[in-house]
């Protein structure tokens, strides 16, 4: 089996973050690996400023600020738990495309594994950015593990109802 020394786990606003963090922590514990937690903040594109108007933008910025605050709280809570047993480093990057940031950090830190939480992208995300998981897997300098929580649970619930 491959010797895993460094693991990168990017976190976002997706419900699957918790499972991805836990899986990354379990793998890091097994291999005594260092765990990098990457938090990428993306501000609104300039296009929205010219199209949306102040009311629309204020609402979006407020929602973004609330999501970032919740994400920060989640990361701090998880890191506090993980630091008891693991070597953990937090990395924050602002105003970068998340895919570029993930691949760049993976290369810079020479990570052996990336653990991603899968989430269902909105139609707008898909239109603007494409399928992010595929882009990360294609550009990653290492192996990638993708956890399936939120999307799988929704599909399972639909099958039971049918």
Buried (B, 14 or more C-beta within 10 A) or exposed (E): EEEBBBBBBBBBEBBBBBBBBBBBBEBBEEBEBBBBBBBBBBEEEEEBEEEBEEEEBEEEEEEBEEEBEEBBEBBEEBBEEBEEEBEBBBBEBEEBBBBBBBBBBBEEBEBBBBBBBBBEBEEEEEEEBEEBBEBBBEBBBBEBBBBEBBBEEEEEEEEEEE
